[in-house]
Amino acid sequence: MQPCSLIVADPNTLMLQALAELFERDRRFTLVATSKTAEGFLETCLRVPVDIGIVEWTVPQLGAERLLGILRDRPDAPRIIVYAASNDVEVPRRAMAAGAAGFCNRDLPQDQLLDMAATVAKGRMVFPYVDVRSLKRDPRETLTEREKAMLAALARGRTNTELAADLGISINTVKFHLRNLYEKLGLRNRSQAIAFFYSNEA
């Protein structure tokens, strides 16, 4: 079989070197390049077509999630395996949603990582258990009942003072809830919140 071409990206020099040596020893792979940044990884992908990318989740400056988003629509993009030291169950979910072909914890034995890369190279996906129903979850489901009420009130044109009076809370508490609401929905201000409300009404 033709060896699978591969790029590795990790901000840690020692980890990068260890991964490079690991894949160079395996005849199933040809290591094309290594990078300490997402930008370096992206530049290599655009210059030299490769089959597989092994990318650490927090690789600077873009991070793996943003890198995946940039590469996702390119027909010649490598299939990417993301790895992380975190045990946060949201990381593999986010990696899958962003377009990764595989995810593993950094503590995975070396042989398993090699086998995972070979599996991904064959067109398969390899993830720990991820509830795929959550991948397209409506962000409104993350809101508390109070935040949902505040969003609807914003759409009716209620001011912070009026919200405080309606809910029997201080203006500072209103601002606190609004900040949380904006963050959960990926919004920046009241105008965007109102636009979001009306664009998502059934």
Order of alpha helices (4+ residues) and beta strands (2+ residues): beta-alpha-beta-alpha-beta-alpha-beta-alpha-beta-alpha-alpha-alpha-alpha-alpha
